[in-house]
Amino acid sequence: KATTNAVVTASILILLFNYLLTGIFFAN
């Protein structure tokens, strides 16, 4: 179960990171 939680956490972090990158890219 810990492995599943780690995968979910990593996926969420990647999605947030991509969202921030996209926001910065279009902001400029």
CHARMM-style PDB file with segment names, atoms N, HN, CA, C and O in Angstrom:
ATOM      1  N   LYS     1       0.848  -1.198   0.000  1.00  0.00      PROA
ATOM      2  CA  LYS     1       0.000   0.000   0.000  1.00  0.00      PROA
ATOM      3  C   LYS     1       0.880   1.243   0.000  1.00  0.00      PROA
ATOM      4  O   LYS     1       0.530   2.258  -0.602  1.00  0.00      PROA
ATOM      5  N   ALA     2       2.000   1.164   0.663  1.00  0.00      PROA
ATOM      6  HN  ALA     2       2.284   0.339   1.153  1.00  0.00      PROA
ATOM      7  CA  ALA     2       2.897   2.322   0.709  1.00  0.00      PROA
ATOM      8  C   ALA     2       3.395   2.660  -0.694  1.00  0.00      PROA
ATOM      9  O   ALA     2       3.561   3.827  -1.048  1.00  0.00      PROA
ATOM     10  N   THR     3       3.632   1.603  -1.491  1.00  0.00      PROA
ATOM     11  HN  THR     3       3.497   0.655  -1.204  1.00  0.00      PROA
ATOM     12  CA  THR     3       4.116   1.839  -2.859  1.00  0.00      PROA
ATOM     13  C   THR     3       3.050   2.563  -3.674  1.00  0.00      PROA
ATOM     14  O   THR     3       3.354   3.485  -4.431  1.00  0.00      PROA
ATOM     15  N   THR     4       1.797   2.138  -3.513  1.00  0.00      PROA
ATOM     16  HN  THR     4       1.550   1.389  -2.898  1.00  0.00      PROA
ATOM     17  CA  THR     4       0.703   2.780  -4.244  1.00  0.00      PROA
ATOM     18  C   THR     4       0.593   4.247  -3.853  1.00  0.00      PROA
ATOM     19  O   THR     4       0.408   5.110  -4.712  1.00  0.00      PROA
ATOM     20  N   ASN     5       0.706   4.529  -2.560  1.00  0.00      PROA
ATOM     21  HN  ASN     5       0.856   3.828  -1.862  1.00  0.00      PROA
ATOM     22  CA  ASN     5       0.626   5.916  -2.098  1.00  0.00      PROA
ATOM     23  C   ASN     5       1.758   6.741  -2.695  1.00  0.00      PROA
ATOM     24  O   ASN     5       1.558   7.901  -3.056  1.00  0.00      PROA
ATOM     25  N   ALA     6       2.944   6.152  -2.801  1.00  0.00      PROA
ATOM     26  HN  ALA     6       3.107   5.210  -2.508  1.00  0.00      PROA
ATOM     27  CA  ALA     6       4.091   6.866  -3.361  1.00  0.00      PROA
ATOM     28  C   ALA     6       3.848   7.189  -4.830  1.00  0.00      PROA
ATOM     29  O   ALA     6       4.171   8.282  -5.295  1.00  0.00      PROA
ATOM     30  N   VAL     7       3.277   6.232  -5.556  1.00  0.00      PROA
ATOM     31  HN  VAL     7       3.015   5.344  -5.179  1.00  0.00      PROA
ATOM     32  CA  VAL     7       2.993   6.449  -6.979  1.00  0.00      PROA
ATOM     33  C   VAL     7       1.955   7.553  -7.149  1.00  0.00      PROA
ATOM     34  O   VAL     7       2.104   8.426  -8.004  1.00  0.00      PROA
ATOM     35  N   VAL     8       0.909   7.512  -6.337  1.00  0.00      PROA
ATOM     36  HN  VAL     8       0.787   6.802  -5.643  1.00  0.00      PROA
ATOM     37  CA  VAL     8      -0.140   8.534  -6.416  1.00  0.00      PROA
ATOM     38  C   VAL     8       0.436   9.905  -6.080  1.00  0.00      PROA
ATOM     39  O   VAL     8       0.141  10.890  -6.757  1.00  0.00      PROA
ATOM     40  N   THR     9       1.251   9.966  -5.039  1.00  0.00      PROA
ATOM     41  HN  THR     9       1.490   9.166  -4.489  1.00  0.00      PROA
ATOM     42  CA  THR     9       1.868  11.234  -4.645  1.00  0.00      PROA
ATOM     43  C   THR     9       2.753  11.771  -5.755  1.00  0.00      PROA
ATOM     44  O   THR     9       2.714  12.962  -6.062  1.00  0.00      PROA
ATOM     45  N   ALA    10       3.550  10.898  -6.357  1.00  0.00      PROA
ATOM     46  HN  ALA    10       3.581   9.930  -6.108  1.00  0.00      PROA
ATOM     47  CA  ALA    10       4.442  11.314  -7.447  1.00  0.00      PROA
ATOM     48  C   ALA    10       3.626  11.835  -8.625  1.00  0.00      PROA
ATOM     49  O   ALA    10       3.983  12.846  -9.229  1.00  0.00      PROA
ATOM     50  N   SER    11       2.534  11.151  -8.951  1.00  0.00      PROA
ATOM     51  HN  SER    11       2.244  10.329  -8.460  1.00  0.00      PROA
ATOM     52  CA  SER    11       1.695  11.573 -10.072  1.00  0.00      PROA
ATOM     53  C   SER    11       1.103  12.952  -9.813  1.00  0.00      PROA
ATOM     54  O   SER    11       1.066  13.797 -10.707  1.00  0.00      PROA
ATOM     55  N   ILE    12       0.639  13.175  -8.587  1.00  0.00      PROA
ATOM     56  HN  ILE    12       0.669  12.488  -7.861  1.00  0.00      PROA
ATOM     57  CA  ILE    12       0.057  14.470  -8.234  1.00  0.00      PROA
ATOM     58  C   ILE    12       1.112  15.566  -8.330  1.00  0.00      PROA
ATOM     59  O   ILE    12       0.842  16.649  -8.848  1.00  0.00      PROA
ATOM     60  N   LEU    13       2.315  15.285  -7.830  1.00  0.00      PROA
ATOM     61  HN  LEU    13       2.534  14.405  -7.409  1.00  0.00      PROA
ATOM     62  CA  LEU    13       3.386  16.283  -7.884  1.00  0.00      PROA
ATOM     63  C   LEU    13       3.742  16.613  -9.324  1.00  0.00      PROA
ATOM     64  O   LEU    13       3.985  17.773  -9.657  1.00  0.00      PROA
ATOM     65  N   ILE    14       3.776  15.594 -10.183  1.00  0.00      PROA
ATOM     66  HN  ILE    14       3.579  14.652  -9.913  1.00  0.00      PROA
ATOM     67  CA  ILE    14       4.098  15.820 -11.598  1.00  0.00      PROA
ATOM     68  C   ILE    14       3.014  16.676 -12.250  1.00  0.00      PROA
ATOM     69  O   ILE    14       3.319  17.585 -13.021  1.00  0.00      PROA
ATOM     70  N   LEU    15       1.748  16.386 -11.941  1.00  0.00      PROA
ATOM     71  HN  LEU    15       1.500  15.647 -11.314  1.00  0.00      PROA
ATOM     72  CA  LEU    15       0.652  17.165 -12.515  1.00  0.00      PROA
ATOM     73  C   LEU    15       0.728  18.618 -12.057  1.00  0.00      PROA
ATOM     74  O   LEU    15       0.530  19.532 -12.857  1.00  0.00      PROA
ATOM     75  N   LEU    16       1.015  18.834 -10.770  1.00  0.00      PROA
ATOM     76  HN  LEU    16       1.176  18.091 -10.120  1.00  0.00      PROA
ATOM     77  CA  LEU    16       1.126  20.193 -10.250  1.00  0.00      PROA
ATOM     78  C   LEU    16       2.301  20.918 -10.897  1.00  0.00      PROA
ATOM     79  O   LEU    16       2.199  22.096 -11.240  1.00  0.00      PROA
ATOM     80  N   PHE    17       3.422  20.205 -11.063  1.00  0.00      PROA
ATOM     81  HN  PHE    17       3.504  19.248 -10.785  1.00  0.00      PROA
ATOM     82  CA  PHE    17       4.613  20.805 -11.661  1.00  0.00      PROA
ATOM     83  C   PHE    17       4.331  21.219 -13.101  1.00  0.00      PROA
ATOM     84  O   PHE    17       4.707  22.313 -13.522  1.00  0.00      PROA
ATOM     85  N   ASN    18       3.664  20.336 -13.860  1.00  0.00      PROA
ATOM     86  HN  ASN    18       3.358  19.448 -13.518  1.00  0.00      PROA
ATOM     87  CA  ASN    18       3.320  20.653 -15.245  1.00  0.00      PROA
ATOM     88  C   ASN    18       2.360  21.840 -15.293  1.00  0.00      PROA
ATOM     89  O   ASN    18       2.473  22.693 -16.173  1.00  0.00      PROA
ATOM     90  N   TYR    19       1.418  21.900 -14.354  1.00  0.00      PROA
ATOM     91  HN  TYR    19       1.326  21.207 -13.639  1.00  0.00      PROA
ATOM     92  CA  TYR    19       0.457  23.000 -14.304  1.00  0.00      PROA
ATOM     93  C   TYR    19       1.168  24.328 -14.066  1.00  0.00      PROA
ATOM     94  O   TYR    19       0.854  25.333 -14.705  1.00  0.00      PROA
ATOM     95  N   LEU    20       2.137  24.324 -13.134  1.00  0.00      PROA
ATOM     96  HN  LEU    20       2.392  23.508 -12.615  1.00  0.00      PROA
ATOM     97  CA  LEU    20       2.886  25.543 -12.838  1.00  0.00      PROA
ATOM     98  C   LEU    20       3.735  25.958 -14.032  1.00  0.00      PROA
ATOM     99  O   LEU    20       3.802  27.141 -14.365  1.00  0.00      PROA
ATOM    100  N   LEU    21       4.385  24.991 -14.679  1.00  0.00      PROA
ATOM    101  HN  LEU    21       4.331  24.030 -14.409  1.00  0.00      PROA
ATOM    102  CA  LEU    21       5.214  25.302 -15.849  1.00  0.00      PROA
ATOM    103  C   LEU    21       4.358  25.910 -16.949  1.00  0.00      PROA
ATOM    104  O   LEU    21       4.755  26.891 -17.580  1.00  0.00      PROA
ATOM    105  N   THR    22       3.186  25.331 -17.181  1.00  0.00      PROA
ATOM    106  HN  THR    22       2.864  24.535 -16.669  1.00  0.00      PROA
ATOM    107  CA  THR    22       2.289  25.847 -18.217  1.00  0.00      PROA
ATOM    108  C   THR    22       1.838  27.264 -17.870  1.00  0.00      PROA
ATOM    109  O   THR    22       1.781  28.132 -18.741  1.00  0.00      PROA
ATOM    110  N   GLY    23       1.520  27.494 -16.610  1.00  0.00      PROA
ATOM    111  HN  GLY    23       1.566  26.790 -15.902  1.00  0.00      PROA
ATOM    112  CA  GLY    23       1.082  28.822 -16.173  1.00  0.00      PROA
ATOM    113  C   GLY    23       2.170  29.855 -16.368  1.00  0.00      PROA
ATOM    114  O   GLY    23       1.900  30.963 -16.832  1.00  0.00      PROA
ATOM    115  N   ILE    24       3.398  29.505 -16.018  1.00  0.00      PROA
ATOM    116  HN  ILE    24       3.617  28.605 -15.641  1.00  0.00      PROA
ATOM    117  CA  ILE    24       4.519  30.438 -16.179  1.00  0.00      PROA
ATOM    118  C   ILE    24       4.779  30.692 -17.660  1.00  0.00      PROA
ATOM    119  O   ILE    24       5.048  31.823 -18.066  1.00  0.00      PROA
ATOM    120  N   PHE    25       4.698  29.630 -18.462  1.00  0.00      PROA
ATOM    121  HN  PHE    25       4.479  28.712 -18.131  1.00  0.00      PROA
ATOM    122  CA  PHE    25       4.974  29.747 -19.899  1.00  0.00      PROA
ATOM    123  C   PHE    25       3.990  30.708 -20.558  1.00  0.00      PROA
ATOM    124  O   PHE    25       4.394  31.576 -21.333  1.00  0.00      PROA
ATOM    125  N   PHE    26       2.701  30.558 -20.254  1.00  0.00      PROA
ATOM    126  HN  PHE    26       2.373  29.853 -19.625  1.00  0.00      PROA
ATOM    127  CA  PHE    26       1.693  31.411 -20.869  1.00  0.00      PROA
ATOM    128  C   PHE    26       1.647  32.795 -20.228  1.00  0.00      PROA
ATOM    129  O   PHE    26       1.164  33.749 -20.837  1.00  0.00      PROA
ATOM    130  N   ALA    27       2.149  32.902 -19.000  1.00  0.00      PROA
ATOM    131  HN  ALA    27       2.541  32.127 -18.505  1.00  0.00      PROA
ATOM    132  CA  ALA    27       2.177  34.207 -18.334  1.00  0.00      PROA
ATOM    133  C   ALA    27       3.193  35.108 -19.038  1.00  0.00      PROA
ATOM    134  O   ALA    27       3.002  36.321 -19.133  1.00  0.00      PROA
ATOM    135  N   ASN    28       4.269  34.499 -19.525  1.00  0.00      PROA
ATOM    136  HN  ASN    28       4.423  33.514 -19.448  1.00  0.00      PROA
ATOM    137  CA  ASN    28       5.286  35.271 -20.239  1.00  0.00      PROA
ATOM    138  C   ASN    28       4.873  35.420 -21.695  1.00  0.00      PROA
ATOM    139  OT1 ASN    28       5.592  36.039 -22.480  1.00  0.00      PROA
TER     140      ASN     28
END
